[in-house]
Amino acid sequence: MPEITHVIYDNDGLLLDTEPFYTAAHGAVAARYGKTFDWSVKGRVIGLRAEDSARIVIDALRLPLTVPEYLEARRAKLEELFPQAEPLPGAVRLTRHLARLGVPQAVATSADRPHFELKVTRHREWYGVFDLVVTGDDPDVGEGKPAPDIFLLAAARMGAEPGRCLVLEDSPAGVAAARAAGMYAVAVPDPHMDRAEYGAAHEVLDSLERFDPARWGFAPF
């Protein structure tokens, strides 16, 4: 195992339990048109930027909306829910542990900056452990996940070699992006997701509580 020097995390569904909020917002819009937003669609949009996920939902459910109209339709519900976000099991423990060890850590999220800020409203002290946050609307991010752009940008800004970065993700698109960036990937899928979609990951865990720092060359908890 090569020496891992930097760790990069996705945010939604990995550090913070925000995926139910997206489900509620997508579902509310779909219901207006007599459609159902279920896991057959949700599984395809996890980890994607807002515009990309909206395009998939519109096409899958045949909604009479443009991408901007769809995003506006779900905006109020998301902005109401995001400040209620809570950490997922193991997230605080792991990130604080690596921070104490002096390991540089970054968040690379497909969400835009305003929505990211809403999600961390009550967690700013915890998020102080991260050396860097890159959001999907950063002008230096080209393509969204599964393209590697956001992870390569995070590595470059931290002065890290991609081959020495470990990425923790919950989505197949995120794992694909990490691997395309030449990085190591640990997947922590939602229980509803088919684990067969995570074959590219170097390790698949049920929860961040199962993450073993020693397996990746870090001091144990």
Secondary structure by P-SEA (a helix, b strand, c coil): cccccbbbbbccccccccaaaaaaaaaaaaaaaccccccccccccccccaaaaaaaaaaaacccccaaaaaaaaaaaaaacccccccccaaaaaaaaaaaabbbbbbbccccaaaaaaaacccccccccccccccccccccccccccaaaaaaaaaaaccccccbbbbbccaaaaaaaaaacbbbbbbccccccccccccccccccccccccccccccccc
